[in-house]
Amino acid sequence: MFYSITLPHILTLSSLLLVLGMVGIVLNRRNIIAILMCLELMLLSANINLVATSHFRADLTGHIITFFILTVAAAELAIGLAIVTLFFRNRGNINIDSADRMKG
């Protein structure tokens, strides 16, 4: 039997990914890398929304905006991992509770 994937199916998947990312950020407040991964998951859900609606409307605007979001996400990930690496080198762990001493 052939099933077709419609826009509500994709939007449901996207909203589930968004909620999963938000729950991950709320529940895991100690590990910086897990918070960054949940943030990337939320950006991915926005990209899925844009690409799906753009595809079903036969418009390329969502695809173009998705490239910009991916560029920002890659820059955020690179800077975030650099900060986490320096933080681990200085403190010896990556818990957010240790970050309260970082004032400058």
Biopython code that builds the backbone (N, CA, C, O; Angstrom):
import numpy as np
from Bio.PDB.StructureBuilder import StructureBuilder

atoms = [
    (1, "MET", "N", (0.844, -1.161, 0.000)),
    (1, "MET", "CA", (0.000, 0.000, 0.000)),
    (1, "MET", "C", (0.901, 1.238, 0.000)),
    (1, "MET", "O", (1.955, 1.237, 0.635)),
    (2, "PHE", "N", (0.496, 2.275, -0.698)),
    (2, "PHE", "CA", (1.288, 3.488, -0.836)),
    (2, "PHE", "C", (0.746, 4.574, 0.084)),
    (2, "PHE", "O", (-0.437, 4.912, 0.038)),
    (3, "TYR", "N", (1.614, 5.107, 0.909)),
    (3, "TYR", "CA", (1.251, 6.210, 1.788)),
    (3, "TYR", "C", (1.962, 7.462, 1.314)),
    (3, "TYR", "O", (3.151, 7.425, 0.998)),
    (4, "SER", "N", (1.258, 8.542, 1.266)),
    (4, "SER", "CA", (1.902, 9.798, 0.888)),
    (4, "SER", "C", (2.120, 10.641, 2.137)),
    (4, "SER", "O", (1.279, 10.683, 3.036)),
    (5, "ILE", "N", (3.240, 11.293, 2.170)),
    (5, "ILE", "CA", (3.568, 12.167, 3.294)),
    (5, "ILE", "C", (3.076, 13.567, 2.958)),
    (5, "ILE", "O", (3.461, 14.152, 1.946)),
    (6, "THR", "N", (2.230, 14.086, 3.813)),
    (6, "THR", "CA", (1.652, 15.401, 3.576)),
    (6, "THR", "C", (2.298, 16.423, 4.504)),
    (6, "THR", "O", (3.106, 16.087, 5.370)),
    (7, "LEU", "N", (1.920, 17.669, 4.297)),
    (7, "LEU", "CA", (2.489, 18.749, 5.106)),
    (7, "LEU", "C", (2.193, 18.595, 6.600)),
    (7, "LEU", "O", (3.093, 18.849, 7.401)),
    (8, "PRO", "N", (1.006, 18.201, 7.021)),
    (8, "PRO", "CA", (0.790, 18.016, 8.471)),
    (8, "PRO", "C", (1.696, 16.946, 9.093)),
    (8, "PRO", "O", (2.084, 17.068, 10.255)),
    (9, "HIS", "N", (2.034, 15.907, 8.337)),
    (9, "HIS", "CA", (2.960, 14.902, 8.860)),
    (9, "HIS", "C", (4.331, 15.522, 9.144)),
    (9, "HIS", "O", (4.922, 15.286, 10.197)),
    (10, "ILE", "N", (4.814, 16.297, 8.216)),
    (10, "ILE", "CA", (6.139, 16.903, 8.368)),
    (10, "ILE", "C", (6.126, 17.959, 9.473)),
    (10, "ILE", "O", (7.082, 18.063, 10.241)),
    (11, "LEU", "N", (5.063, 18.731, 9.556)),
    (11, "LEU", "CA", (4.975, 19.747, 10.612)),
    (11, "LEU", "C", (4.854, 19.103, 11.990)),
    (11, "LEU", "O", (5.338, 19.657, 12.977)),
    (12, "THR", "N", (4.220, 17.952, 12.064)),
    (12, "THR", "CA", (4.156, 17.229, 13.333)),
    (12, "THR", "C", (5.537, 16.748, 13.743)),
    (12, "THR", "O", (5.922, 16.871, 14.906)),
    (13, "LEU", "N", (6.285, 16.198, 12.789)),
    (13, "LEU", "CA", (7.666, 15.778, 13.071)),
    (13, "LEU", "C", (8.514, 16.958, 13.526)),
    (13, "LEU", "O", (9.294, 16.843, 14.472)),
    (14, "SER", "N", (8.360, 18.080, 12.857)),
    (14, "SER", "CA", (9.122, 19.269, 13.219)),
    (14, "SER", "C", (8.760, 19.771, 14.611)),
    (14, "SER", "O", (9.637, 20.164, 15.379)),
    (15, "SER", "N", (7.489, 19.757, 14.930)),
    (15, "SER", "CA", (7.095, 20.218, 16.270)),
    (15, "SER", "C", (7.570, 19.251, 17.349)),
    (15, "SER", "O", (7.911, 19.681, 18.451)),
    (16, "LEU", "N", (7.599, 17.951, 17.051)),
    (16, "LEU", "CA", (8.136, 16.992, 18.016)),
    (16, "LEU", "C", (9.630, 17.220, 18.255)),
    (16, "LEU", "O", (10.102, 17.120, 19.387)),
    (17, "LEU", "N", (10.367, 17.525, 17.193)),
    (17, "LEU", "CA", (11.797, 17.818, 17.356)),
    (17, "LEU", "C", (12.009, 19.092, 18.164)),
    (17, "LEU", "O", (12.925, 19.167, 18.983)),
    (18, "LEU", "N", (11.165, 20.091, 17.935)),
    (18, "LEU", "CA", (11.275, 21.337, 18.695)),
    (18, "LEU", "C", (11.002, 21.100, 20.174)),
    (18, "LEU", "O", (11.735, 21.594, 21.030)),
    (19, "VAL", "N", (9.958, 20.353, 20.471)),
    (19, "VAL", "CA", (9.620, 20.064, 21.868)),
    (19, "VAL", "C", (10.714, 19.213, 22.515)),
    (19, "VAL", "O", (11.060, 19.425, 23.677)),
    (20, "LEU", "N", (11.255, 18.257, 21.770)),
    (20, "LEU", "CA", (12.343, 17.435, 22.301)),
    (20, "LEU", "C", (13.567, 18.285, 22.637)),
    (20, "LEU", "O", (14.210, 18.068, 23.664)),
    (21, "GLY", "N", (13.888, 19.245, 21.780)),
    (21, "GLY", "CA", (15.003, 20.141, 22.063)),
    (21, "GLY", "C", (14.743, 21.023, 23.267)),
    (21, "GLY", "O", (15.637, 21.246, 24.083)),
    (22, "MET", "N", (13.519, 21.529, 23.383)),
    (22, "MET", "CA", (13.190, 22.373, 24.530)),
    (22, "MET", "C", (13.210, 21.585, 25.834)),
    (22, "MET", "O", (13.698, 22.073, 26.852)),
    (23, "VAL", "N", (12.682, 20.374, 25.800)),
    (23, "VAL", "CA", (12.698, 19.538, 27.001)),
    (23, "VAL", "C", (14.132, 19.180, 27.373)),
    (23, "VAL", "O", (14.478, 19.142, 28.554)),
    (24, "GLY", "N", (14.961, 18.918, 26.374)),
    (24, "GLY", "CA", (16.365, 18.612, 26.647)),
    (24, "GLY", "C", (17.097, 19.766, 27.296)),
    (24, "GLY", "O", (17.935, 19.553, 28.173)),
    (25, "ILE", "N", (16.795, 20.977, 26.882)),
    (25, "ILE", "CA", (17.443, 22.144, 27.490)),
    (25, "ILE", "C", (16.945, 22.341, 28.917)),
    (25, "ILE", "O", (17.733, 22.649, 29.811)),
    (26, "VAL", "N", (15.652, 22.167, 29.137)),
    (26, "VAL", "CA", (15.096, 22.376, 30.479)),
    (26, "VAL", "C", (15.582, 21.298, 31.450)),
    (26, "VAL", "O", (15.943, 21.605, 32.587)),
    (27, "LEU", "N", (15.591, 20.050, 31.012)),
    (27, "LEU", "CA", (15.962, 18.963, 31.909)),
    (27, "LEU", "C", (17.460, 18.849, 32.146)),
    (27, "LEU", "O", (17.880, 18.437, 33.228)),
    (28, "ASN", "N", (18.263, 19.202, 31.168)),
    (28, "ASN", "CA", (19.708, 19.043, 31.288)),
    (28, "ASN", "C", (20.348, 20.417, 31.378)),
    (28, "ASN", "O", (20.685, 21.021, 30.359)),
    (29, "ARG", "N", (20.513, 20.902, 32.576)),
    (29, "ARG", "CA", (21.103, 22.224, 32.763)),
    (29, "ARG", "C", (22.547, 22.157, 33.244)),
    (29, "ARG", "O", (23.102, 23.167, 33.676)),
    (30, "ARG", "N", (23.152, 20.996, 33.176)),
    (30, "ARG", "CA", (24.493, 20.866, 33.718)),
    (30, "ARG", "C", (25.553, 20.667, 32.647)),
    (30, "ARG", "O", (26.692, 21.096, 32.833)),
    (31, "ASN", "N", (25.218, 20.036, 31.541)),
    (31, "ASN", "CA", (26.212, 19.712, 30.527)),
    (31, "ASN", "C", (26.065, 20.665, 29.340)),
    (31, "ASN", "O", (25.010, 20.730, 28.709)),
    (32, "ILE", "N", (27.123, 21.392, 29.050)),
    (32, "ILE", "CA", (27.072, 22.400, 27.993)),
    (32, "ILE", "C", (26.918, 21.751, 26.624)),
    (32, "ILE", "O", (26.199, 22.280, 25.777)),
    (33, "ILE", "N", (27.567, 20.631, 26.388)),
    (33, "ILE", "CA", (27.504, 19.986, 25.081)),
    (33, "ILE", "C", (26.093, 19.474, 24.806)),
    (33, "ILE", "O", (25.617, 19.574, 23.675)),
    (34, "ALA", "N", (25.425, 18.937, 25.800)),
    (34, "ALA", "CA", (24.046, 18.473, 25.611)),
    (34, "ALA", "C", (23.113, 19.644, 25.316)),
    (34, "ALA", "O", (22.183, 19.510, 24.521)),
    (35, "ILE", "N", (23.353, 20.781, 25.946)),
    (35, "ILE", "CA", (22.534, 21.963, 25.670)),
    (35, "ILE", "C", (22.768, 22.448, 24.247)),
    (35, "ILE", "O", (21.821, 22.848, 23.570)),
    (36, "LEU", "N", (24.013, 22.419, 23.785)),
    (36, "LEU", "CA", (24.298, 22.806, 22.402)),
    (36, "LEU", "C", (23.634, 21.846, 21.418)),
    (36, "LEU", "O", (23.126, 22.280, 20.384)),
    (37, "MET", "N", (23.631, 20.557, 21.723)),
    (37, "MET", "CA", (22.978, 19.595, 20.840)),
    (37, "MET", "C", (21.472, 19.824, 20.793)),
    (37, "MET", "O", (20.864, 19.706, 19.729)),
    (38, "CYS", "N", (20.869, 20.146, 21.919)),
    (38, "CYS", "CA", (19.430, 20.419, 21.942)),
    (38, "CYS", "C", (19.106, 21.699, 21.177)),
    (38, "CYS", "O", (18.069, 21.786, 20.520)),
    (39, "LEU", "N", (19.979, 22.674, 21.260)),
    (39, "LEU", "CA", (19.784, 23.904, 20.495)),
    (39, "LEU", "C", (19.877, 23.637, 18.999)),
    (39, "LEU", "O", (19.103, 24.194, 18.221)),
    (40, "GLU", "N", (20.812, 22.797, 18.594)),
    (40, "GLU", "CA", (20.921, 22.419, 17.191)),
    (40, "GLU", "C", (19.687, 21.645, 16.733)),
    (40, "GLU", "O", (19.258, 21.783, 15.587)),
    (41, "LEU", "N", (19.120, 20.838, 17.614)),
    (41, "LEU", "CA", (17.897, 20.105, 17.290)),
    (41, "LEU", "C", (16.735, 21.069, 17.052)),
    (41, "LEU", "O", (15.907, 20.846, 16.168)),
    (42, "MET", "N", (16.677, 22.124, 17.833)),
    (42, "MET", "CA", (15.631, 23.119, 17.639)),
    (42, "MET", "C", (15.807, 23.869, 16.324)),
    (42, "MET", "O", (14.826, 24.167, 15.644)),
    (43, "LEU", "N", (17.049, 24.175, 15.962)),
    (43, "LEU", "CA", (17.300, 24.819, 14.673)),
    (43, "LEU", "C", (16.957, 23.880, 13.515)),
    (43, "LEU", "O", (16.461, 24.321, 12.478)),
    (44, "LEU", "N", (17.221, 22.593, 13.696)),
    (44, "LEU", "CA", (16.873, 21.611, 12.677)),
    (44, "LEU", "C", (15.362, 21.545, 12.477)),
    (44, "LEU", "O", (14.898, 21.391, 11.347)),
    (45, "SER", "N", (14.604, 21.656, 13.536)),
    (45, "SER", "CA", (13.146, 21.631, 13.390)),
    (45, "SER", "C", (12.651, 22.862, 12.619)),
    (45, "SER", "O", (11.706, 22.766, 11.836)),
    (46, "ALA", "N", (13.278, 23.995, 12.837)),
    (46, "ALA", "CA", (12.908, 25.186, 12.068)),
    (46, "ALA", "C", (13.244, 25.004, 10.597)),
    (46, "ALA", "O", (12.484, 25.420, 9.723)),
    (47, "ASN", "N", (14.390, 24.379, 10.324)),
    (47, "ASN", "CA", (14.770, 24.122, 8.933)),
    (47, "ASN", "C", (13.802, 23.161, 8.261)),
    (47, "ASN", "O", (13.451, 23.352, 7.097)),
    (48, "ILE", "N", (13.372, 22.141, 8.973)),
    (48, "ILE", "CA", (12.405, 21.195, 8.404)),
    (48, "ILE", "C", (11.099, 21.912, 8.093)),
    (48, "ILE", "O", (10.490, 21.672, 7.050)),
    (49, "ASN", "N", (10.668, 22.789, 8.989)),
    (49, "ASN", "CA", (9.461, 23.579, 8.732)),
    (49, "ASN", "C", (9.599, 24.410, 7.463)),
    (49, "ASN", "O", (8.714, 24.406, 6.607)),
    (50, "LEU", "N", (10.706, 25.114, 7.352)),
    (50, "LEU", "CA", (10.904, 25.986, 6.198)),
    (50, "LEU", "C", (10.966, 25.208, 4.894)),
    (50, "LEU", "O", (10.340, 25.597, 3.908)),
    (51, "VAL", "N", (11.708, 24.122, 4.881)),
    (51, "VAL", "CA", (11.848, 23.348, 3.654)),
    (51, "VAL", "C", (10.523, 22.684, 3.271)),
    (51, "VAL", "O", (10.174, 22.641, 2.092)),
    (52, "ALA", "N", (9.797, 22.175, 4.242)),
    (52, "ALA", "CA", (8.528, 21.501, 3.947)),
    (52, "ALA", "C", (7.496, 22.477, 3.389)),
    (52, "ALA", "O", (6.861, 22.203, 2.371)),
    (53, "THR", "N", (7.333, 23.602, 4.053)),
    (53, "THR", "CA", (6.349, 24.567, 3.557)),
    (53, "THR", "C", (6.784, 25.146, 2.214)),
    (53, "THR", "O", (5.946, 25.415, 1.354)),
    (54, "SER", "N", (8.059, 25.332, 2.035)),
    (54, "SER", "CA", (8.564, 25.822, 0.755)),
    (54, "SER", "C", (8.326, 24.806, -0.356)),
    (54, "SER", "O", (7.984, 25.175, -1.479)),
    (55, "HIS", "N", (8.506, 23.541, -0.043)),
    (55, "HIS", "CA", (8.284, 22.494, -1.045)),
    (55, "HIS", "C", (6.813, 22.395, -1.430)),
    (55, "HIS", "O", (6.485, 22.304, -2.613)),
    (56, "PHE", "N", (5.933, 22.412, -0.444)),
    (56, "PHE", "CA", (4.517, 22.258, -0.745)),
    (56, "PHE", "C", (3.898, 23.501, -1.358)),
    (56, "PHE", "O", (2.830, 23.419, -1.966)),
    (57, "ARG", "N", (4.543, 24.648, -1.213)),
    (57, "ARG", "CA", (4.062, 25.872, -1.864)),
    (57, "ARG", "C", (4.764, 26.138, -3.187)),
    (57, "ARG", "O", (4.437, 27.099, -3.884)),
    (58, "ALA", "N", (5.738, 25.282, -3.538)),
    (58, "ALA", "CA", (6.511, 25.415, -4.784)),
    (58, "ALA", "C", (7.217, 26.765, -4.846)),
    (58, "ALA", "O", (7.170, 27.472, -5.852)),
    (59, "ASP", "N", (7.876, 27.099, -3.731)),
    (59, "ASP", "CA", (8.601, 28.359, -3.613)),
    (59, "ASP", "C", (9.988, 28.057, -3.056)),
    (59, "ASP", "O", (10.129, 27.192, -2.192)),
    (60, "LEU", "N", (10.997, 28.747, -3.530)),
    (60, "LEU", "CA", (12.363, 28.469, -3.097)),
    (60, "LEU", "C", (12.821, 29.335, -1.928)),
    (60, "LEU", "O", (13.967, 29.206, -1.496)),
    (61, "THR", "N", (11.986, 30.194, -1.413)),
    (61, "THR", "CA", (12.385, 31.101, -0.343)),
    (61, "THR", "C", (12.778, 30.347, 0.923)),
    (61, "THR", "O", (13.766, 30.700, 1.566)),
    (62, "GLY", "N", (12.027, 29.324, 1.288)),
    (62, "GLY", "CA", (12.345, 28.540, 2.483)),
    (62, "GLY", "C", (13.667, 27.822, 2.372)),
    (62, "GLY", "O", (14.398, 27.703, 3.355)),
    (63, "HIS", "N", (13.982, 27.340, 1.177)),
    (63, "HIS", "CA", (15.265, 26.666, 0.973)),
    (63, "HIS", "C", (16.429, 27.641, 1.129)),
    (63, "HIS", "O", (17.461, 27.295, 1.704)),
    (64, "ILE", "N", (16.264, 28.841, 0.623)),
    (64, "ILE", "CA", (17.327, 29.849, 0.728)),
    (64, "ILE", "C", (17.523, 30.274, 2.178)),
    (64, "ILE", "O", (18.659, 30.399, 2.635)),
    (65, "ILE", "N", (16.446, 30.495, 2.896)),
    (65, "ILE", "CA", (16.553, 30.876, 4.309)),
    (65, "ILE", "C", (17.188, 29.751, 5.115)),
    (65, "ILE", "O", (17.928, 30.010, 6.064)),
    (66, "THR", "N", (16.905, 28.506, 4.746)),
    (66, "THR", "CA", (17.498, 27.362, 5.429)),
    (66, "THR", "C", (19.014, 27.360, 5.303)),
    (66, "THR", "O", (19.711, 27.013, 6.256)),
    (67, "PHE", "N", (19.532, 27.740, 4.147)),
    (67, "PHE", "CA", (20.988, 27.829, 4.001)),
    (67, "PHE", "C", (21.588, 28.859, 4.951)),
    (67, "PHE", "O", (22.663, 28.639, 5.510)),
    (68, "PHE", "N", (20.900, 29.979, 5.135)),
    (68, "PHE", "CA", (21.393, 30.980, 6.075)),
    (68, "PHE", "C", (21.337, 30.472, 7.518)),
    (68, "PHE", "O", (22.250, 30.726, 8.303)),
    (69, "ILE", "N", (20.275, 29.761, 7.860)),
    (69, "ILE", "CA", (20.172, 29.205, 9.209)),
    (69, "ILE", "C", (21.267, 28.168, 9.444)),
    (69, "ILE", "O", (21.856, 28.123, 10.524)),
    (70, "LEU", "N", (21.543, 27.337, 8.441)),
    (70, "LEU", "CA", (22.614, 26.350, 8.579)),
    (70, "LEU", "C", (23.974, 27.019, 8.750)),
    (70, "LEU", "O", (24.820, 26.525, 9.496)),
    (71, "THR", "N", (24.187, 28.134, 8.066)),
    (71, "THR", "CA", (25.445, 28.873, 8.216)),
    (71, "THR", "C", (25.584, 29.428, 9.630)),
    (71, "THR", "O", (26.650, 29.326, 10.236)),
    (72, "VAL", "N", (24.517, 30.010, 10.152)),
    (72, "VAL", "CA", (24.545, 30.539, 11.515)),
    (72, "VAL", "C", (24.734, 29.411, 12.521)),
    (72, "VAL", "O", (25.469, 29.565, 13.496)),
    (73, "ALA", "N", (24.079, 28.284, 12.291)),
    (73, "ALA", "CA", (24.210, 27.145, 13.201)),
    (73, "ALA", "C", (25.633, 26.592, 13.198)),
    (73, "ALA", "O", (26.151, 26.212, 14.249)),
    (74, "ALA", "N", (26.265, 26.546, 12.033)),
    (74, "ALA", "CA", (27.644, 26.056, 11.969)),
    (74, "ALA", "C", (28.592, 27.009, 12.690)),
    (74, "ALA", "O", (29.501, 26.565, 13.390)),
    (75, "ALA", "N", (28.389, 28.308, 12.525)),
    (75, "ALA", "CA", (29.225, 29.276, 13.232)),
    (75, "ALA", "C", (29.001, 29.193, 14.737)),
    (75, "ALA", "O", (29.952, 29.271, 15.514)),
    (76, "GLU", "N", (27.747, 29.036, 15.148)),
    (76, "GLU", "CA", (27.444, 28.906, 16.575)),
    (76, "GLU", "C", (28.088, 27.661, 17.159)),
    (76, "GLU", "O", (28.630, 27.693, 18.264)),
    (77, "LEU", "N", (28.026, 26.574, 16.421)),
    (77, "LEU", "CA", (28.621, 25.333, 16.906)),
    (77, "LEU", "C", (30.139, 25.444, 17.011)),
    (77, "LEU", "O", (30.729, 24.964, 17.979)),
    (78, "ALA", "N", (30.769, 26.065, 16.036)),
    (78, "ALA", "CA", (32.231, 26.214, 16.078)),
    (78, "ALA", "C", (32.652, 27.090, 17.256)),
    (78, "ALA", "O", (33.588, 26.744, 17.978)),
    (79, "ILE", "N", (31.984, 28.203, 17.455)),
    (79, "ILE", "CA", (32.329, 29.091, 18.566)),
    (79, "ILE", "C", (32.005, 28.429, 19.901)),
    (79, "ILE", "O", (32.785, 28.519, 20.849)),
    (80, "GLY", "N", (30.844, 27.759, 19.973)),
    (80, "GLY", "CA", (30.470, 27.076, 21.212)),
    (80, "GLY", "C", (31.446, 25.978, 21.588)),
    (80, "GLY", "O", (31.812, 25.855, 22.757)),
    (81, "LEU", "N", (31.874, 25.182, 20.629)),
    (81, "LEU", "CA", (32.840, 24.125, 20.938)),
    (81, "LEU", "C", (34.200, 24.688, 21.310)),
    (81, "LEU", "O", (34.905, 24.104, 22.133)),
    (82, "ALA", "N", (34.583, 25.818, 20.713)),
    (82, "ALA", "CA", (35.836, 26.450, 21.107)),
    (82, "ALA", "C", (35.767, 26.950, 22.547)),
    (82, "ALA", "O", (36.725, 26.804, 23.306)),
    (83, "ILE", "N", (34.643, 27.534, 22.917)),
    (83, "ILE", "CA", (34.469, 27.998, 24.303)),
    (83, "ILE", "C", (34.462, 26.820, 25.259)),
    (83, "ILE", "O", (35.073, 26.888, 26.326)),
    (84, "VAL", "N", (33.776, 25.734, 24.895)),
    (84, "VAL", "CA", (33.723, 24.549, 25.758)),
    (84, "VAL", "C", (35.109, 23.940, 25.911)),
    (84, "VAL", "O", (35.474, 23.504, 27.003)),
    (85, "THR", "N", (35.888, 23.902, 24.828)),
    (85, "THR", "CA", (37.242, 23.354, 24.896)),
    (85, "THR", "C", (38.125, 24.175, 25.824)),
    (85, "THR", "O", (38.860, 23.610, 26.633)),
    (86, "LEU", "N", (38.063, 25.497, 25.720)),
    (86, "LEU", "CA", (38.845, 26.349, 26.620)),
    (86, "LEU", "C", (38.347, 26.235, 28.057)),
    (86, "LEU", "O", (39.140, 26.235, 28.998)),
    (87, "PHE", "N", (37.050, 26.139, 28.216)),
    (87, "PHE", "CA", (36.483, 25.984, 29.552)),
    (87, "PHE", "C", (36.952, 24.682, 30.192)),
    (87, "PHE", "O", (37.313, 24.661, 31.369)),
    (88, "PHE", "N", (36.949, 23.590, 29.417)),
    (88, "PHE", "CA", (37.414, 22.306, 29.944)),
    (88, "PHE", "C", (38.913, 22.344, 30.253)),
    (88, "PHE", "O", (39.368, 21.758, 31.236)),
    (89, "ARG", "N", (39.665, 23.030, 29.415)),
    (89, "ARG", "CA", (41.111, 23.136, 29.643)),
    (89, "ARG", "C", (41.416, 23.905, 30.923)),
    (89, "ARG", "O", (42.369, 23.576, 31.629)),
    (90, "ASN", "N", (40.620, 24.919, 31.227)),
    (90, "ASN", "CA", (40.867, 25.730, 32.424)),
    (90, "ASN", "C", (40.277, 25.123, 33.696)),
    (90, "ASN", "O", (40.892, 25.196, 34.760)),
    (91, "ARG", "N", (39.098, 24.529, 33.594)),
    (91, "ARG", "CA", (38.390, 24.044, 34.787)),
    (91, "ARG", "C", (38.499, 22.546, 35.009)),
    (91, "ARG", "O", (38.449, 22.103, 36.156)),
    (92, "GLY", "N", (38.645, 21.753, 33.964)),
    (92, "GLY", "CA", (38.735, 20.315, 34.098)),
    (92, "GLY", "C", (37.413, 19.593, 33.963)),
    (92, "GLY", "O", (37.387, 18.362, 33.961)),
    (93, "ASN", "N", (36.305, 20.327, 33.849)),
    (93, "ASN", "CA", (35.002, 19.730, 33.598)),
    (93, "ASN", "C", (34.182, 20.693, 32.748)),
    (93, "ASN", "O", (34.595, 21.829, 32.513)),
    (94, "ILE", "N", (33.018, 20.235, 32.288)),
    (94, "ILE", "CA", (32.183, 21.090, 31.443)),
    (94, "ILE", "C", (30.809, 21.333, 32.072)),
    (94, "ILE", "O", (29.830, 21.564, 31.363)),
    (95, "ASN", "N", (30.745, 21.279, 33.380)),
    (95, "ASN", "CA", (29.486, 21.560, 34.068)),
    (95, "ASN", "C", (29.225, 23.056, 34.092)),
    (95, "ASN", "O", (30.147, 23.853, 34.263)),
    (96, "ILE", "N", (27.989, 23.425, 33.924)),
    (96, "ILE", "CA", (27.633, 24.838, 33.921)),
    (96, "ILE", "C", (27.760, 25.436, 35.313)),
    (96, "ILE", "O", (27.952, 26.644, 35.454)),
    (97, "ASP", "N", (27.654, 24.606, 36.337)),
    (97, "ASP", "CA", (27.784, 25.112, 37.698)),
    (97, "ASP", "C", (29.164, 25.711, 37.950)),
    (97, "ASP", "O", (29.320, 26.574, 38.814)),
    (98, "SER", "N", (30.162, 25.256, 37.197)),
    (98, "SER", "CA", (31.514, 25.803, 37.350)),
    (98, "SER", "C", (31.685, 27.126, 36.617)),
    (98, "SER", "O", (32.711, 27.787, 36.776)),
    (99, "ALA", "N", (30.719, 27.515, 35.832)),
    (99, "ALA", "CA", (30.841, 28.720, 35.018)),
    (99, "ALA", "C", (30.546, 29.989, 35.792)),
    (99, "ALA", "O", (30.754, 31.081, 35.263)),
    (100, "ASP", "N", (30.072, 29.889, 37.019)),
    (100, "ASP", "CA", (29.762, 31.111, 37.756)),
    (100, "ASP", "C", (31.005, 31.887, 38.142)),
    (100, "ASP", "O", (30.916, 33.063, 38.494)),
    (101, "ARG", "N", (32.166, 31.246, 38.081)),
    (101, "ARG", "CA", (33.422, 31.934, 38.399)),
    (101, "ARG", "C", (33.987, 32.666, 37.185)),
    (101, "ARG", "O", (35.007, 33.345, 37.298)),
    (102, "MET", "N", (33.345, 32.539, 36.034)),
    (102, "MET", "CA", (33.836, 33.184, 34.817)),
    (102, "MET", "C", (33.234, 34.581, 34.699)),
    (102, "MET", "O", (32.224, 34.776, 34.023)),
    (103, "LYS", "N", (33.841, 35.516, 35.338)),
    (103, "LYS", "CA", (33.393, 36.901, 35.242)),
    (103, "LYS", "C", (34.575, 37.700, 34.710)),
    (103, "LYS", "O", (35.720, 37.505, 35.119)),
    (104, "GLY", "N", (34.272, 38.585, 33.809)),
    (104, "GLY", "CA", (35.405, 39.303, 33.246)),
    (104, "GLY", "C", (34.978, 40.523, 32.606)),
    (104, "GLY", "O", (35.804, 41.263, 32.073)),
]
sb = StructureBuilder()
sb.init_structure("model")
sb.init_model(0)
sb.init_chain("A")
sb.init_seg("    ")
for serial, (resi, resn, name, xyz) in enumerate(atoms, 1):
    if name == "N":
        sb.init_residue(resn, " ", resi, " ")
    sb.init_atom(name, np.array(xyz, "f"), 0.0, 1.0, " ", f" {name:<3s}", serial, name[0])
structure = sb.get_structure()
